Amino acid sequence: MKKEGAVFGGEENGGLIWPEHQHVRDGLLSIARMLELMAQTGKPMSSLLADVPRYTNVKQKVHVTDGAKPRILERFAATQKGKVDRTDGVKAWHDDGWVLVRASGTEPLIRIFAESKREDRAQQLCDESKASIEKLAKELGGAH
């Protein structure tokens, strides 16, 4: 966040980060900001939340040997079409969602995360990626 000059951050677990205050989650500041927004707009929280787009996240994992992780990710990346980001694993963008496949740093796993506005599409992206990772693990001798 410091390097990019981010004005706001969020963690998957719901933690909110306000970098002008500090670069860690801050629940009390988040509550204060929500109350401030409600006071400024005169709207209840339910009304403010109704304007926030809804997305579905799906997560799965595949057990693989630690040594095979880099090869599996390289092969998986090569199969993706369109925009691919290699910052933290392999993130492939689709017209209607995205999928992120990344190696666990602490377990013999590859984790798969998918997101879309439609629940069925998020599940499809995750399932297809999982099947691809499992196939690559078998081909490369990394199945666990």
C-alpha positions as CSV (number, residue, x, y, z in Angstrom):
1,M,0.0,0.0,0.0
2,K,2.8,2.4,0.8
3,K,4.6,1.6,-2.5
4,E,1.5,2.2,-4.6
5,G,0.2,5.1,-2.6
6,A,-3.1,3.3,-1.9
7,V,-5.9,5.5,-0.3
8,F,-7.8,2.5,1.0
9,G,-7.3,-1.2,1.5
10,G,-9.4,-4.2,2.4
11,E,-8.7,-7.8,3.3
12,E,-10.7,-10.8,2.4
13,N,-11.7,-11.4,6.1
14,G,-13.4,-8.0,6.2
15,G,-10.6,-6.0,7.6
16,L,-10.4,-2.4,6.4
17,I,-7.2,-0.4,6.2
18,W,-7.0,3.4,6.2
19,P,-3.4,4.2,5.2
20,E,-3.7,7.9,6.2
21,H,-4.1,6.6,9.7
22,Q,-2.0,3.4,9.7
23,H,-1.2,0.5,7.5
24,V,-3.0,-2.2,9.5
25,R,-6.7,-3.2,9.9
26,D,-8.5,-0.8,12.1
27,G,-12.0,-1.8,13.2
28,L,-12.7,1.3,15.4
29,L,-11.7,3.7,12.6
30,S,-14.0,1.7,10.2
31,I,-16.9,2.1,12.6
32,A,-16.2,5.8,13.0
33,R,-16.1,6.2,9.2
34,M,-19.4,4.4,8.7
35,L,-21.0,6.6,11.3
36,E,-19.6,9.7,9.7
37,L,-20.9,8.6,6.3
38,M,-24.4,7.9,7.8
39,A,-24.3,11.4,9.4
40,Q,-23.2,13.1,6.2
41,T,-25.8,11.4,3.9
42,G,-28.7,11.0,6.4
43,K,-29.1,7.5,5.2
44,P,-29.2,4.3,7.3
45,M,-26.5,1.7,6.8
46,S,-28.9,-0.6,5.0
47,S,-29.5,2.0,2.3
48,L,-25.8,2.7,1.9
49,L,-25.1,-1.0,1.5
50,A,-27.9,-1.4,-1.1
51,D,-25.8,0.6,-3.5
52,V,-22.7,-1.6,-3.2
53,P,-22.4,-4.2,-6.0
54,R,-22.6,-7.8,-4.9
55,Y,-20.0,-10.5,-6.0
56,T,-19.7,-14.1,-5.2
57,N,-16.4,-15.6,-4.1
58,V,-15.6,-19.3,-4.4
59,K,-12.5,-21.0,-3.0
60,Q,-11.1,-24.5,-3.4
61,K,-7.7,-26.1,-3.0
62,V,-5.7,-28.9,-4.6
63,H,-3.1,-30.9,-2.7
64,V,0.2,-31.0,-4.6
65,T,3.8,-31.7,-3.8
66,D,5.8,-28.6,-2.9
67,G,8.3,-29.1,-5.7
68,A,5.7,-29.2,-8.4
69,K,4.0,-25.9,-7.5
70,P,6.1,-23.6,-9.7
71,R,5.8,-26.0,-12.8
72,I,2.1,-26.3,-12.3
73,L,1.6,-22.6,-12.1
74,E,3.7,-22.0,-15.2
75,R,1.7,-24.5,-17.2
76,F,-1.6,-23.2,-15.9
77,A,-0.6,-19.6,-16.8
78,A,0.2,-20.8,-20.4
79,T,-3.3,-22.1,-20.8
80,Q,-5.0,-18.8,-19.9
81,K,-6.4,-16.5,-22.5
82,G,-6.8,-12.7,-22.1
83,K,-5.4,-10.6,-19.3
84,V,-3.2,-12.6,-16.9
85,D,-1.5,-11.0,-13.9
86,R,1.5,-12.9,-12.3
87,T,1.9,-10.6,-9.2
88,D,0.7,-13.3,-6.7
89,G,0.3,-16.6,-8.5
90,V,-1.7,-16.6,-11.7
91,K,-4.8,-14.3,-11.9
92,A,-6.8,-14.6,-15.1
93,W,-9.4,-12.0,-16.0
94,H,-12.6,-13.0,-17.8
95,D,-15.4,-10.8,-19.1
96,D,-17.6,-11.8,-16.2
97,G,-15.2,-12.5,-13.4
98,W,-11.7,-13.7,-12.5
99,V,-9.8,-16.6,-11.1
100,L,-6.6,-16.5,-9.0
101,V,-4.5,-19.7,-8.6
102,R,-1.6,-19.4,-6.2
103,A,0.7,-21.7,-4.3
104,S,0.4,-21.8,-0.5
105,G,3.6,-20.7,1.2
106,T,3.0,-22.9,4.2
107,E,1.2,-26.1,2.9
108,P,1.5,-28.5,0.0
109,L,-1.5,-26.8,-1.7
110,I,-2.5,-24.7,-4.6
111,R,-5.4,-22.5,-3.7
112,I,-8.0,-21.4,-6.2
113,F,-10.1,-18.3,-5.8
114,A,-12.8,-17.1,-8.2
115,E,-15.2,-14.2,-8.3
116,S,-18.1,-13.2,-10.4
117,K,-21.4,-11.3,-10.0
118,R,-23.1,-14.6,-10.7
119,E,-22.7,-17.4,-8.2
120,D,-22.9,-20.1,-10.9
121,R,-20.1,-18.4,-12.9
122,A,-17.8,-18.1,-10.0
123,Q,-18.3,-21.8,-9.2
124,Q,-17.7,-22.7,-12.9
125,L,-14.5,-20.7,-13.0
126,C,-13.2,-22.3,-9.8
127,D,-14.2,-25.8,-10.8
128,E,-12.6,-25.5,-14.3
129,S,-9.4,-24.2,-12.8
130,K,-9.4,-26.9,-10.1
131,A,-9.8,-29.6,-12.8
132,S,-6.9,-28.1,-14.8
133,I,-4.6,-27.9,-11.8
134,E,-5.4,-31.5,-10.8
135,K,-4.7,-32.7,-14.4
136,L,-1.4,-30.7,-14.5
137,A,-0.4,-32.2,-11.1
138,K,-0.9,-35.7,-12.4
139,E,1.0,-35.0,-15.7
140,L,3.9,-33.4,-13.9
141,G,4.1,-35.9,-11.1
142,G,3.0,-33.5,-8.4
143,A,-0.3,-35.1,-7.4
144,H,-0.5,-35.5,-3.6
